Structures are given as structure tokens and as C-alpha cells.
């Protein structure tokens, strides 16, 4: 079994994650495609850490 827990590179505490959607842009000069790329963004949740709320990892979630 692989360890899925991501930890902060500074304090070593577990990271909090959120889902973020970024709209895909069309080619230059065209309108947006109306589709989104979905990412899971991991950030430090330790208020005592210098990396608090800094986005440390970003992984794309497969489109359904």
C-alpha cells in the first residue's frame, strides 16, 4: 500500500487539500472552450509554519 499523505516540506505536518477548477482557454484569438481542468491543490494548514496556505503540490484530476 502506498502512503498517500502529503506533508509540508518545512514543518512536516500533513497538508490540507482543495479542488480547484481552471477554465481551459481556446487557441489565441478564439473564445474559451467552456471546459475546465480540475486539480487537487495541497497547501500547508499549520498556522505556525512559514509555508502556511502556500500551494505546495498540484495534481490534475482526470476528467469524468
CHARMM internal coordinates of N, CA and C (Angstrom, degrees):
IC EDIT
DIST 1 N 1 CA 1.4583
DIST 1 CA 1 C 1.5416
ANGL 1 N 1 CA 1 C 108.19
DIST 1 C 2 N 1.3079
ANGL 1 CA 1 C 2 N 116.76
DIHE 1 N 1 CA 1 C 2 N 134.52
DIST 2 N 2 CA 1.4601
ANGL 1 C 2 N 2 CA 120.58
DIHE 1 CA 1 C 2 N 2 CA 179.99
DIST 2 CA 2 C 1.5192
ANGL 2 N 2 CA 2 C 109.95
DIHE 1 C 2 N 2 CA 2 C -89.54
DIST 2 C 3 N 1.3095
ANGL 2 CA 2 C 3 N 115.24
DIHE 2 N 2 CA 2 C 3 N 150.37
DIST 3 N 3 CA 1.4533
ANGL 2 C 3 N 3 CA 120.49
DIHE 2 CA 2 C 3 N 3 CA 179.86
DIST 3 CA 3 C 1.5201
ANGL 3 N 3 CA 3 C 109.03
DIHE 2 C 3 N 3 CA 3 C -86.51
DIST 3 C 4 N 1.3306
ANGL 3 CA 3 C 4 N 116.86
DIHE 3 N 3 CA 3 C 4 N 114.72
DIST 4 N 4 CA 1.4619
ANGL 3 C 4 N 4 CA 121.66
DIHE 3 CA 3 C 4 N 4 CA -175.94
DIST 4 CA 4 C 1.5263
ANGL 4 N 4 CA 4 C 113.05
DIHE 3 C 4 N 4 CA 4 C -92.53
DIST 4 C 5 N 1.3348
ANGL 4 CA 4 C 5 N 117.89
DIHE 4 N 4 CA 4 C 5 N -4.38
DIST 5 N 5 CA 1.4565
ANGL 4 C 5 N 5 CA 120.77
DIHE 4 CA 4 C 5 N 5 CA -177.30
DIST 5 CA 5 C 1.5196
ANGL 5 N 5 CA 5 C 109.37
DIHE 4 C 5 N 5 CA 5 C -76.65
DIST 5 C 6 N 1.3373
ANGL 5 CA 5 C 6 N 116.24
DIHE 5 N 5 CA 5 C 6 N 123.52
DIST 6 N 6 CA 1.4496
ANGL 5 C 6 N 6 CA 120.89
DIHE 5 CA 5 C 6 N 6 CA 177.26
DIST 6 CA 6 C 1.5254
ANGL 6 N 6 CA 6 C 107.95
DIHE 5 C 6 N 6 CA 6 C -97.03
DIST 6 C 7 N 1.3251
ANGL 6 CA 6 C 7 N 116.10
DIHE 6 N 6 CA 6 C 7 N 139.37
DIST 7 N 7 CA 1.4526
ANGL 6 C 7 N 7 CA 119.95
DIHE 6 CA 6 C 7 N 7 CA -178.57
DIST 7 CA 7 C 1.5194
ANGL 7 N 7 CA 7 C 110.12
DIHE 6 C 7 N 7 CA 7 C -121.63
DIST 7 C 8 N 1.3216
ANGL 7 CA 7 C 8 N 115.56
DIHE 7 N 7 CA 7 C 8 N 157.30
DIST 8 N 8 CA 1.4631
ANGL 7 C 8 N 8 CA 122.04
DIHE 7 CA 7 C 8 N 8 CA -179.42
DIST 8 CA 8 C 1.5214
ANGL 8 N 8 CA 8 C 110.39
DIHE 7 C 8 N 8 CA 8 C -67.12
DIST 8 C 9 N 1.3192
ANGL 8 CA 8 C 9 N 116.88
DIHE 8 N 8 CA 8 C 9 N 139.88
DIST 9 N 9 CA 1.4601
ANGL 8 C 9 N 9 CA 121.46
DIHE 8 CA 8 C 9 N 9 CA 179.19
DIST 9 CA 9 C 1.5282
ANGL 9 N 9 CA 9 C 111.72
DIHE 8 C 9 N 9 CA 9 C -72.33
DIST 9 C 10 N 1.3264
ANGL 9 CA 9 C 10 N 118.33
DIHE 9 N 9 CA 9 C 10 N -17.44
DIST 10 N 10 CA 1.4671
ANGL 9 C 10 N 10 CA 122.30
DIHE 9 CA 9 C 10 N 10 CA 179.57
DIST 10 CA 10 C 1.5265
ANGL 10 N 10 CA 10 C 112.49
DIHE 9 C 10 N 10 CA 10 C -95.35
DIST 10 C 11 N 1.3410
ANGL 10 CA 10 C 11 N 116.84
DIHE 10 N 10 CA 10 C 11 N -56.80
DIST 11 N 11 CA 1.4683
ANGL 10 C 11 N 11 CA 120.23
DIHE 10 CA 10 C 11 N 11 CA -172.08
DIST 11 CA 11 C 1.5242
ANGL 11 N 11 CA 11 C 113.69
DIHE 10 C 11 N 11 CA 11 C -100.70
DIST 11 C 12 N 1.3419
ANGL 11 CA 11 C 12 N 118.15
DIHE 11 N 11 CA 11 C 12 N -14.50
DIST 12 N 12 CA 1.4534
ANGL 11 C 12 N 12 CA 121.06
DIHE 11 CA 11 C 12 N 12 CA 178.49
DIST 12 CA 12 C 1.5191
ANGL 12 N 12 CA 12 C 115.25
DIHE 11 C 12 N 12 CA 12 C 79.41
DIST 12 C 13 N 1.3282
ANGL 12 CA 12 C 13 N 117.51
DIHE 12 N 12 CA 12 C 13 N 2.45
DIST 13 N 13 CA 1.4714
ANGL 12 C 13 N 13 CA 120.80
DIHE 12 CA 12 C 13 N 13 CA 179.87
DIST 13 CA 13 C 1.5335
ANGL 13 N 13 CA 13 C 109.35
DIHE 12 C 13 N 13 CA 13 C -80.53
DIST 13 C 14 N 1.3406
ANGL 13 CA 13 C 14 N 117.38
DIHE 13 N 13 CA 13 C 14 N 155.97
DIST 14 N 14 CA 1.4770
ANGL 13 C 14 N 14 CA 120.28
DIHE 13 CA 13 C 14 N 14 CA 178.00
DIST 14 CA 14 C 1.5320
ANGL 14 N 14 CA 14 C 111.10
DIHE 13 C 14 N 14 CA 14 C -61.34
DIST 14 C 15 N 1.3178
ANGL 14 CA 14 C 15 N 115.30
DIHE 14 N 14 CA 14 C 15 N 145.89
DIST 15 N 15 CA 1.4622
ANGL 14 C 15 N 15 CA 121.39
DIHE 14 CA 14 C 15 N 15 CA -179.69
DIST 15 CA 15 C 1.5211
ANGL 15 N 15 CA 15 C 110.86
DIHE 14 C 15 N 15 CA 15 C -90.42
DIST 15 C 16 N 1.3143
ANGL 15 CA 15 C 16 N 115.52
DIHE 15 N 15 CA 15 C 16 N 154.31
DIST 16 N 16 CA 1.4625
ANGL 15 C 16 N 16 CA 122.23
DIHE 15 CA 15 C 16 N 16 CA 172.17
DIST 16 CA 16 C 1.5253
ANGL 16 N 16 CA 16 C 106.98
DIHE 15 C 16 N 16 CA 16 C -94.01
DIST 16 C 17 N 1.3221
ANGL 16 CA 16 C 17 N 117.05
DIHE 16 N 16 CA 16 C 17 N 150.72
DIST 17 N 17 CA 1.4623
ANGL 16 C 17 N 17 CA 119.47
DIHE 16 CA 16 C 17 N 17 CA 178.89
DIST 17 CA 17 C 1.5119
ANGL 17 N 17 CA 17 C 110.64
DIHE 16 C 17 N 17 CA 17 C -125.35
DIST 17 C 18 N 1.3271
ANGL 17 CA 17 C 18 N 114.42
DIHE 17 N 17 CA 17 C 18 N 156.16
DIST 18 N 18 CA 1.4599
ANGL 17 C 18 N 18 CA 121.59
DIHE 17 CA 17 C 18 N 18 CA 175.59
DIST 18 CA 18 C 1.5258
ANGL 18 N 18 CA 18 C 107.28
DIHE 17 C 18 N 18 CA 18 C -143.27
DIST 18 C 19 N 1.3126
ANGL 18 CA 18 C 19 N 115.44
DIHE 18 N 18 CA 18 C 19 N 159.63
DIST 19 N 19 CA 1.4642
ANGL 18 C 19 N 19 CA 120.60
DIHE 18 CA 18 C 19 N 19 CA 177.93
DIST 19 CA 19 C 1.5203
ANGL 19 N 19 CA 19 C 107.70
DIHE 18 C 19 N 19 CA 19 C -101.86
DIST 19 C 20 N 1.3112
ANGL 19 CA 19 C 20 N 115.38
DIHE 19 N 19 CA 19 C 20 N 134.53
DIST 20 N 20 CA 1.4586
ANGL 19 C 20 N 20 CA 121.51
DIHE 19 CA 19 C 20 N 20 CA -176.61
DIST 20 CA 20 C 1.5290
ANGL 20 N 20 CA 20 C 108.07
DIHE 19 C 20 N 20 CA 20 C -130.63
DIST 20 C 21 N 1.3213
ANGL 20 CA 20 C 21 N 116.15
DIHE 20 N 20 CA 20 C 21 N 134.24
DIST 21 N 21 CA 1.4639
ANGL 20 C 21 N 21 CA 120.58
DIHE 20 CA 20 C 21 N 21 CA 177.30
DIST 21 CA 21 C 1.5151
ANGL 21 N 21 CA 21 C 109.21
DIHE 20 C 21 N 21 CA 21 C -110.91
DIST 21 C 22 N 1.3217
ANGL 21 CA 21 C 22 N 115.54
DIHE 21 N 21 CA 21 C 22 N 132.87
DIST 22 N 22 CA 1.4577
ANGL 21 C 22 N 22 CA 121.25
DIHE 21 CA 21 C 22 N 22 CA 178.28
DIST 22 CA 22 C 1.5178
ANGL 22 N 22 CA 22 C 107.70
DIHE 21 C 22 N 22 CA 22 C -121.01
DIST 22 C 23 N 1.3128
ANGL 22 CA 22 C 23 N 115.57
DIHE 22 N 22 CA 22 C 23 N 123.24
DIST 23 N 23 CA 1.4582
ANGL 22 C 23 N 23 CA 120.25
DIHE 22 CA 22 C 23 N 23 CA -178.21
DIST 23 CA 23 C 1.5216
ANGL 23 N 23 CA 23 C 110.31
DIHE 22 C 23 N 23 CA 23 C -67.50
DIST 23 C 24 N 1.3123
ANGL 23 CA 23 C 24 N 115.06
DIHE 23 N 23 CA 23 C 24 N 133.91
DIST 24 N 24 CA 1.4683
ANGL 23 C 24 N 24 CA 119.96
DIHE 23 CA 23 C 24 N 24 CA 177.68
DIST 24 CA 24 C 1.5168
ANGL 24 N 24 CA 24 C 109.40
DIHE 23 C 24 N 24 CA 24 C -76.66
DIST 24 C 25 N 1.2938
ANGL 24 CA 24 C 25 N 115.53
DIHE 24 N 24 CA 24 C 25 N 132.07
DIST 25 N 25 CA 1.4656
ANGL 24 C 25 N 25 CA 119.84
DIHE 24 CA 24 C 25 N 25 CA 176.28
DIST 25 CA 25 C 1.5244
ANGL 25 N 25 CA 25 C 108.36
DIHE 24 C 25 N 25 CA 25 C -89.05
DIST 25 C 26 N 1.3039
ANGL 25 CA 25 C 26 N 115.20
DIHE 25 N 25 CA 25 C 26 N 150.24
DIST 26 N 26 CA 1.4556
ANGL 25 C 26 N 26 CA 119.76
DIHE 25 CA 25 C 26 N 26 CA 174.67
DIST 26 CA 26 C 1.5223
ANGL 26 N 26 CA 26 C 109.42
DIHE 25 C 26 N 26 CA 26 C -76.43
DIST 26 C 27 N 1.2882
ANGL 26 CA 26 C 27 N 116.42
DIHE 26 N 26 CA 26 C 27 N -169.48
DIST 27 N 27 CA 1.4606
ANGL 26 C 27 N 27 CA 120.10
DIHE 26 CA 26 C 27 N 27 CA 176.67
DIST 27 CA 27 C 1.5212
ANGL 27 N 27 CA 27 C 108.78
DIHE 26 C 27 N 27 CA 27 C -71.03
DIST 27 C 28 N 1.3192
ANGL 27 CA 27 C 28 N 118.17
DIHE 27 N 27 CA 27 C 28 N 158.96
DIST 28 N 28 CA 1.4706
ANGL 27 C 28 N 28 CA 119.89
DIHE 27 CA 27 C 28 N 28 CA -179.11
DIST 28 CA 28 C 1.5292
ANGL 28 N 28 CA 28 C 111.66
DIHE 27 C 28 N 28 CA 28 C -52.52
DIST 28 C 29 N 1.3306
ANGL 28 CA 28 C 29 N 115.71
DIHE 28 N 28 CA 28 C 29 N 132.56
DIST 29 N 29 CA 1.4553
ANGL 28 C 29 N 29 CA 120.38
DIHE 28 CA 28 C 29 N 29 CA 178.96
DIST 29 CA 29 C 1.5224
ANGL 29 N 29 CA 29 C 113.94
DIHE 28 C 29 N 29 CA 29 C 89.45
DIST 29 C 30 N 1.3507
ANGL 29 CA 29 C 30 N 116.84
DIHE 29 N 29 CA 29 C 30 N -1.86
DIST 30 N 30 CA 1.4667
ANGL 29 C 30 N 30 CA 118.86
DIHE 29 CA 29 C 30 N 30 CA 178.53
DIST 30 CA 30 C 1.5231
ANGL 30 N 30 CA 30 C 109.63
DIHE 29 C 30 N 30 CA 30 C -117.05
DIST 30 C 31 N 1.2923
ANGL 30 CA 30 C 31 N 115.77
DIHE 30 N 30 CA 30 C 31 N 167.31
DIST 31 N 31 CA 1.4655
ANGL 30 C 31 N 31 CA 121.51
DIHE 30 CA 30 C 31 N 31 CA 179.23
DIST 31 CA 31 C 1.5281
ANGL 31 N 31 CA 31 C 109.93
DIHE 30 C 31 N 31 CA 31 C -75.22
DIST 31 C 32 N 1.3028
ANGL 31 CA 31 C 32 N 115.13
DIHE 31 N 31 CA 31 C 32 N 168.85
DIST 32 N 32 CA 1.4607
ANGL 31 C 32 N 32 CA 121.29
DIHE 31 CA 31 C 32 N 32 CA 176.69
DIST 32 CA 32 C 1.5237
ANGL 32 N 32 CA 32 C 109.60
DIHE 31 C 32 N 32 CA 32 C -61.68
DIST 32 C 33 N 1.3279
ANGL 32 CA 32 C 33 N 115.62
DIHE 32 N 32 CA 32 C 33 N 154.66
DIST 33 N 33 CA 1.4684
ANGL 32 C 33 N 33 CA 120.25
DIHE 32 CA 32 C 33 N 33 CA 179.23
DIST 33 CA 33 C 1.5219
ANGL 33 N 33 CA 33 C 111.76
DIHE 32 C 33 N 33 CA 33 C -78.37
DIST 33 C 34 N 1.3606
ANGL 33 CA 33 C 34 N 116.88
DIHE 33 N 33 CA 33 C 34 N -14.86
DIST 34 N 34 CA 1.4496
ANGL 33 C 34 N 34 CA 120.47
DIHE 33 CA 33 C 34 N 34 CA -177.32
DIST 34 CA 34 C 1.5195
ANGL 34 N 34 CA 34 C 112.91
DIHE 33 C 34 N 34 CA 34 C 80.38
DIST 34 C 35 N 1.3352
ANGL 34 CA 34 C 35 N 117.11
DIHE 34 N 34 CA 34 C 35 N 2.01
DIST 35 N 35 CA 1.4580
ANGL 34 C 35 N 35 CA 121.88
DIHE 34 CA 34 C 35 N 35 CA 178.04
DIST 35 CA 35 C 1.5181
ANGL 35 N 35 CA 35 C 109.18
DIHE 34 C 35 N 35 CA 35 C -104.00
DIST 35 C 36 N 1.3249
ANGL 35 CA 35 C 36 N 115.49
DIHE 35 N 35 CA 35 C 36 N 158.27
DIST 36 N 36 CA 1.4645
ANGL 35 C 36 N 36 CA 120.32
DIHE 35 CA 35 C 36 N 36 CA -179.25
DIST 36 CA 36 C 1.5218
ANGL 36 N 36 CA 36 C 110.27
DIHE 35 C 36 N 36 CA 36 C -123.67
DIST 36 C 37 N 1.3204
ANGL 36 CA 36 C 37 N 115.63
DIHE 36 N 36 CA 36 C 37 N 147.32
DIST 37 N 37 CA 1.4518
ANGL 36 C 37 N 37 CA 121.86
DIHE 36 CA 36 C 37 N 37 CA 167.24
DIST 37 CA 37 C 1.5242
ANGL 37 N 37 CA 37 C 105.67
DIHE 36 C 37 N 37 CA 37 C -94.98
DIST 37 C 38 N 1.3160
ANGL 37 CA 37 C 38 N 116.87
DIHE 37 N 37 CA 37 C 38 N 135.81
DIST 38 N 38 CA 1.4585
ANGL 37 C 38 N 38 CA 121.30
DIHE 37 CA 37 C 38 N 38 CA -178.08
DIST 38 CA 38 C 1.5218
ANGL 38 N 38 CA 38 C 109.14
DIHE 37 C 38 N 38 CA 38 C -110.60
DIST 38 C 39 N 1.3111
ANGL 38 CA 38 C 39 N 115.55
DIHE 38 N 38 CA 38 C 39 N 131.16
DIST 39 N 39 CA 1.4586
ANGL 38 C 39 N 39 CA 121.80
DIHE 38 CA 38 C 39 N 39 CA -178.31
DIST 39 CA 39 C 1.5155
ANGL 39 N 39 CA 39 C 110.44
DIHE 38 C 39 N 39 CA 39 C -126.36
DIST 39 C 40 N 1.3267
ANGL 39 CA 39 C 40 N 116.57
DIHE 39 N 39 CA 39 C 40 N 149.91
DIST 40 N 40 CA 1.4554
ANGL 39 C 40 N 40 CA 121.73
DIHE 39 CA 39 C 40 N 40 CA 167.62
DIST 40 CA 40 C 1.5234
ANGL 40 N 40 CA 40 C 104.79
DIHE 39 C 40 N 40 CA 40 C -101.98
DIST 40 C 41 N 1.3350
ANGL 40 CA 40 C 41 N 116.04
DIHE 40 N 40 CA 40 C 41 N 123.50
DIST 41 N 41 CA 1.4575
ANGL 40 C 41 N 41 CA 122.17
DIHE 40 CA 40 C 41 N 41 CA -177.48
DIST 41 CA 41 C 1.5289
ANGL 41 N 41 CA 41 C 108.03
DIHE 40 C 41 N 41 CA 41 C -110.85
DIST 41 C 42 N 1.3296
ANGL 41 CA 41 C 42 N 115.94
DIHE 41 N 41 CA 41 C 42 N 128.82
DIST 42 N 42 CA 1.4612
ANGL 41 C 42 N 42 CA 122.26
DIHE 41 CA 41 C 42 N 42 CA -178.77
DIST 42 CA 42 C 1.5179
ANGL 42 N 42 CA 42 C 108.62
DIHE 41 C 42 N 42 CA 42 C -105.65
DIST 42 C 43 N 1.3463
ANGL 42 CA 42 C 43 N 116.40
DIHE 42 N 42 CA 42 C 43 N 130.60
DIST 43 N 43 CA 1.4640
ANGL 42 C 43 N 43 CA 121.65
DIHE 42 CA 42 C 43 N 43 CA -178.89
DIST 43 CA 43 C 1.5256
ANGL 43 N 43 CA 43 C 109.60
DIHE 42 C 43 N 43 CA 43 C -136.88
DIST 43 C 44 N 1.3255
ANGL 43 CA 43 C 44 N 115.86
DIHE 43 N 43 CA 43 C 44 N 153.30
DIST 44 N 44 CA 1.4612
ANGL 43 C 44 N 44 CA 120.90
DIHE 43 CA 43 C 44 N 44 CA 179.56
DIST 44 CA 44 C 1.5279
ANGL 44 N 44 CA 44 C 109.93
DIHE 43 C 44 N 44 CA 44 C -70.45
DIST 44 C 45 N 1.3330
ANGL 44 CA 44 C 45 N 115.63
DIHE 44 N 44 CA 44 C 45 N 133.65
DIST 45 N 45 CA 1.4634
ANGL 44 C 45 N 45 CA 121.28
DIHE 44 CA 44 C 45 N 45 CA -178.92
DIST 45 CA 45 C 1.5305
ANGL 45 N 45 CA 45 C 112.22
DIHE 44 C 45 N 45 CA 45 C -107.82
DIST 45 C 46 N 1.3178
ANGL 45 CA 45 C 46 N 117.21
DIHE 45 N 45 CA 45 C 46 N 7.55
DIST 46 N 46 CA 1.4665
ANGL 45 C 46 N 46 CA 121.60
DIHE 45 CA 45 C 46 N 46 CA -178.37
DIST 46 CA 46 C 1.5304
ANGL 46 N 46 CA 46 C 109.22
DIHE 45 C 46 N 46 CA 46 C -90.30
DIST 46 C 47 N 1.3453
ANGL 46 CA 46 C 47 N 118.38
DIHE 46 N 46 CA 46 C 47 N 110.14
DIST 47 N 47 CA 1.4730
ANGL 46 C 47 N 47 CA 120.41
DIHE 46 CA 46 C 47 N 47 CA -176.62
DIST 47 CA 47 C 1.5323
ANGL 47 N 47 CA 47 C 113.79
DIHE 46 C 47 N 47 CA 47 C -65.60
DIST 47 C 48 N 1.3262
ANGL 47 CA 47 C 48 N 118.00
DIHE 47 N 47 CA 47 C 48 N -15.08
DIST 48 N 48 CA 1.4651
ANGL 47 C 48 N 48 CA 120.96
DIHE 47 CA 47 C 48 N 48 CA 178.73
DIST 48 CA 48 C 1.5247
ANGL 48 N 48 CA 48 C 113.02
DIHE 47 C 48 N 48 CA 48 C -89.11
DIST 48 C 49 N 1.3214
ANGL 48 CA 48 C 49 N 117.48
DIHE 48 N 48 CA 48 C 49 N -4.41
DIST 49 N 49 CA 1.4602
ANGL 48 C 49 N 49 CA 122.22
DIHE 48 CA 48 C 49 N 49 CA -176.18
DIST 49 CA 49 C 1.5348
ANGL 49 N 49 CA 49 C 110.85
DIHE 48 C 49 N 49 CA 49 C -92.72
DIST 49 C 50 N 1.3496
ANGL 49 CA 49 C 50 N 116.02
DIHE 49 N 49 CA 49 C 50 N 146.96
DIST 50 N 50 CA 1.4702
ANGL 49 C 50 N 50 CA 119.90
DIHE 49 CA 49 C 50 N 50 CA 177.63
DIST 50 CA 50 C 1.5272
ANGL 50 N 50 CA 50 C 111.67
DIHE 49 C 50 N 50 CA 50 C -67.83
DIST 50 C 51 N 1.3411
ANGL 50 CA 50 C 51 N 117.29
DIHE 50 N 50 CA 50 C 51 N -17.93
DIST 51 N 51 CA 1.4746
ANGL 50 C 51 N 51 CA 121.64
DIHE 50 CA 50 C 51 N 51 CA -179.80
DIST 51 CA 51 C 1.5291
ANGL 51 N 51 CA 51 C 111.85
DIHE 50 C 51 N 51 CA 51 C -96.34
DIST 51 C 52 N 1.3379
ANGL 51 CA 51 C 52 N 118.76
DIHE 51 N 51 CA 51 C 52 N 12.84
DIST 52 N 52 CA 1.4630
ANGL 51 C 52 N 52 CA 123.07
DIHE 51 CA 51 C 52 N 52 CA -177.81
DIST 52 CA 52 C 1.5266
ANGL 52 N 52 CA 52 C 110.98
DIHE 51 C 52 N 52 CA 52 C -52.99
DIST 52 C 53 N 1.3198
ANGL 52 CA 52 C 53 N 115.21
DIHE 52 N 52 CA 52 C 53 N 126.86
DIST 53 N 53 CA 1.4693
ANGL 52 C 53 N 53 CA 124.49
DIHE 52 CA 52 C 53 N 53 CA -179.31
DIST 53 CA 53 C 1.5217
ANGL 53 N 53 CA 53 C 114.24
DIHE 52 C 53 N 53 CA 53 C 64.09
DIST 53 C 54 N 1.3238
ANGL 53 CA 53 C 54 N 118.40
DIHE 53 N 53 CA 53 C 54 N 9.21
DIST 54 N 54 CA 1.4707
ANGL 53 C 54 N 54 CA 120.95
DIHE 53 CA 53 C 54 N 54 CA 175.91
DIST 54 CA 54 C 1.5260
ANGL 54 N 54 CA 54 C 108.37
DIHE 53 C 54 N 54 CA 54 C -80.82
DIST 54 C 55 N 1.3279
ANGL 54 CA 54 C 55 N 117.10
DIHE 54 N 54 CA 54 C 55 N 136.41
DIST 55 N 55 CA 1.4643
ANGL 54 C 55 N 55 CA 121.36
DIHE 54 CA 54 C 55 N 55 CA 177.56
DIST 55 CA 55 C 1.5249
ANGL 55 N 55 CA 55 C 108.56
DIHE 54 C 55 N 55 CA 55 C -75.76
DIST 55 C 56 N 1.3252
ANGL 55 CA 55 C 56 N 116.69
DIHE 55 N 55 CA 55 C 56 N 116.09
DIST 56 N 56 CA 1.4577
ANGL 55 C 56 N 56 CA 121.06
DIHE 55 CA 55 C 56 N 56 CA -175.72
DIST 56 CA 56 C 1.5197
ANGL 56 N 56 CA 56 C 113.35
DIHE 55 C 56 N 56 CA 56 C -102.49
DIST 56 C 57 N 1.3202
ANGL 56 CA 56 C 57 N 117.37
DIHE 56 N 56 CA 56 C 57 N -34.50
DIST 57 N 57 CA 1.4638
ANGL 56 C 57 N 57 CA 121.81
DIHE 56 CA 56 C 57 N 57 CA -179.68
DIST 57 CA 57 C 1.5225
ANGL 57 N 57 CA 57 C 109.08
DIHE 56 C 57 N 57 CA 57 C -135.84
DIST 57 C 58 N 1.3096
ANGL 57 CA 57 C 58 N 115.62
DIHE 57 N 57 CA 57 C 58 N 148.13
DIST 58 N 58 CA 1.4672
ANGL 57 C 58 N 58 CA 121.06
DIHE 57 CA 57 C 58 N 58 CA 177.21
DIST 58 CA 58 C 1.5220
ANGL 58 N 58 CA 58 C 106.92
DIHE 57 C 58 N 58 CA 58 C -140.72
DIST 58 C 59 N 1.3157
ANGL 58 CA 58 C 59 N 116.88
DIHE 58 N 58 CA 58 C 59 N 122.12
DIST 59 N 59 CA 1.4635
ANGL 58 C 59 N 59 CA 120.13
DIHE 58 CA 58 C 59 N 59 CA 179.00
DIST 59 CA 59 C 1.5162
ANGL 59 N 59 CA 59 C 109.69
DIHE 58 C 59 N 59 CA 59 C -127.44
DIST 59 C 60 N 1.3200
ANGL 59 CA 59 C 60 N 115.11
DIHE 59 N 59 CA 59 C 60 N 136.53
DIST 60 N 60 CA 1.4683
ANGL 59 C 60 N 60 CA 119.50
DIHE 59 CA 59 C 60 N 60 CA -178.79
DIST 60 CA 60 C 1.5206
ANGL 60 N 60 CA 60 C 109.68
DIHE 59 C 60 N 60 CA 60 C -77.52
DIST 60 C 61 N 1.3181
ANGL 60 CA 60 C 61 N 114.78
DIHE 60 N 60 CA 60 C 61 N 137.07
DIST 61 N 61 CA 1.4592
ANGL 60 C 61 N 61 CA 121.82
DIHE 60 CA 60 C 61 N 61 CA 175.72
DIST 61 CA 61 C 1.5211
ANGL 61 N 61 CA 61 C 106.70
DIHE 60 C 61 N 61 CA 61 C -97.49
DIST 61 C 62 N 1.3252
ANGL 61 CA 61 C 62 N 116.85
DIHE 61 N 61 CA 61 C 62 N 132.80
DIST 62 N 62 CA 1.4656
ANGL 61 C 62 N 62 CA 121.29
DIHE 61 CA 61 C 62 N 62 CA -178.00
DIST 62 CA 62 C 1.5153
ANGL 62 N 62 CA 62 C 110.67
DIHE 61 C 62 N 62 CA 62 C -58.38
DIST 62 C 63 N 1.3141
ANGL 62 CA 62 C 63 N 116.48
DIHE 62 N 62 CA 62 C 63 N 138.25
DIST 63 N 63 CA 1.4583
ANGL 62 C 63 N 63 CA 121.14
DIHE 62 CA 62 C 63 N 63 CA 176.34
DIST 63 CA 63 C 1.5118
ANGL 63 N 63 CA 63 C 110.01
DIHE 62 C 63 N 63 CA 63 C -68.03
DIST 63 C 64 N 1.3162
ANGL 63 CA 63 C 64 N 115.68
DIHE 63 N 63 CA 63 C 64 N 137.80
DIST 64 N 64 CA 1.4815
ANGL 63 C 64 N 64 CA 120.45
DIHE 63 CA 63 C 64 N 64 CA -179.65
DIST 64 CA 64 C 1.5199
ANGL 64 N 64 CA 64 C 109.89
DIHE 63 C 64 N 64 CA 64 C -85.35
END
COOR INIT
IC SEED 1 N 1 CA 1 C
IC BUILD
